[in-house]
Amino acid sequence: MDTIWLYSVASIIISYVVGSIPTSVWWGKRFHGIDVREHGSRNAGATNTFRVLGWKAGLPVLLIDVLKGFLPVRVLPNFSGLEVDSNEWMWLRVCLVLATVIGHLYPVFARFKGGKGVATSLGGVLAVHPGAALVCILVFAIVFAATKYVSLGSLFAAVAFPVAVTLGFKEESNVKVGFAVVLCLLVFWTHRQNIGRLLKGEENRMQLSAKTGQG
């Protein structure tokens, strides 16, 4: 049990480090000579990368951020020695998702100032509950297509996660249900400023060609 505990702690640390990779910052500097934190919303996330540098930079940043959330959760628990689908195994997986998301929010490689964690959260959800992840993607796509607000799409997708898990898939695991609720609340917390702007009618819609704006 001590070995499993040590492995779990090490896995959480690894997941945090992976989550801390500031994809948008490194990609922007390496391929465009631009620090996205100095433009647009000044947020180190995929949305601001799309806005500042366009889709050719935004798309790879988005995909890498999703992989940051997916790979640690998909790979690391397999070597833990825990029984697959056991309660302990599920606890480890959701802890790894949260570690990667926290790493993205507070990256050790970027002075603890990161993005809002939506793409990385999606990667984790894809690993833990792919069916619910597809529902979230669909909800986001519909809301974004209708409004052009990335933040609003993200908020609706966040709500869709626990709803899909509990009502759509009739999930019996309290760990998964609790995880869905916690992740939803975390998305709302990271988007609290966006919520304020949405309520005031001041939130900017996504314009890929724009060089400045709020995200």
LUMTORVEX-128691 format. One record per residue (C-alpha): residue in three letters; y, x, z. Coordinates in steps of 0.5 Angstrom, whole numbers, plus 500, padded with zeros to 3 digits. Each point is the difference from the previous one (the first is absolute). Layout:
BEGIN
ALAYXZ/...
% end
This chain:
BEGIN
MET500500500/ASP505506502/THR499502493/ILE501494497/TRP506499504/LEU503507498/TYR498499492/SER504493501/VAL506503503/ALA500506495/SER500494494/ILE506497503/ILE504506500/ILE497502493/SER502493497/TYR507501503/VAL501506497/VAL498497493/GLY504494501/SER506505502/ILE500503493/PRO507498497/THR498498493/SER506498498/VAL504506502/TRP496505498/TRP499497493/GLY507498499/LYS502508502/ARG494503496/PHE501496493/HIS507497500/GLY504505505/ILE502494504/ASP499498507/VAL499493500/ARG503499507/GLU507502498/HIS500494495/GLY499493499/SER498497507/ARG499507502/ASN493498502/ALA494505499/GLY495494497/ALA497498493/THR505494499/ASN506505501/THR497505495/PHE499494495/ARG507499501/VAL503507500/LEU495503495/GLY497495496/TRP493498499/LYS497506497/ALA502503507/GLY499494504/LEU493498498/PRO497507502/VAL503500506/LEU498493502/LEU493501498/ILE499507504/ASP503496506/VAL495495499/LEU495505500/LYS502503506/GLY499494504/PHE493499496/LEU496506500/PRO500502508/VAL498493502/ARG495500494/VAL497507501/LEU501502508/PRO496495503/ASN494501496/PHE499507504/SER501497507/GLY493499502/LEU502493501/GLU496494498/VAL503497493/ASP503493502/SER500501507/ASN505498505/GLU502507501/TRP500502493/MET505495498/TRP504502506/LEU500507497/ARG502497493/VAL506496502/CYS502506505/LEU500505493/VAL504494496/LEU505500506/ALA501508500/THR501500493/VAL505495500/ILE504503506/GLY499507496/HIS504497494/LEU505497505/TYR501506504/PRO498506496/VAL499507503/PHE502503494/ALA506496499/ARG504500506/PHE496494502/LYS504496496/GLY496496495/GLY499494496/LYS498493502/GLY493501499/VAL498494496/ALA496504494/THR497504506/SER498493503/LEU497498494/GLY496506499/GLY497499507/VAL499492499/LEU496502493/ALA495504504/VAL499495506/HIS501493497/PRO500501492/GLY500492499/ALA506499504/ALA503506497/LEU500497493/VAL503493503/CYS506504503/ILE501504493/LEU500493497/VAL505497505/PHE504506499/ALA500499492/ILE502493500/VAL505501505/PHE503506497/ALA500497493/ALA503494502/THR506503504/LYS500508498/TYR500501508/VAL495506502/SER502498507/LEU499493500/GLY493501496/SER498505505/LEU501495506/PHE497495497/ALA494504498/ALA500502507/VAL499493503/ALA495499495/PHE495505503/PRO499497506/VAL500493497/ALA495502495/VAL495504505/THR500494505/LEU500494495/GLY498502493/PHE494505502/LYS499497507/GLU500507503/GLU496500507/SER501507502/ASN506500505/VAL501507498/LYS502498493/VAL504494502/GLY504504505/PHE501506495/ALA503495495/VAL505497505/VAL502507503/LEU501502492/CYS504494499/LEU505501505/LEU501507499/VAL502498493/PHE505495503/TRP502506504/THR501505495/HIS504495496/ARG505497505/GLN506503497/ASN497497493/ILE499493504/GLY507500502/ARG503502493/LEU496494497/LEU502495505/LYS507502498/GLY499500493/GLU502507499/GLU493503498/ASN500504494/ARG495498494/MET495505497/GLN504503494/LEU496506498/SER506503496/ALA504500506/LYS502506504/THR503497506/GLY498494504/GLN496498507/GLY493500500/
% end
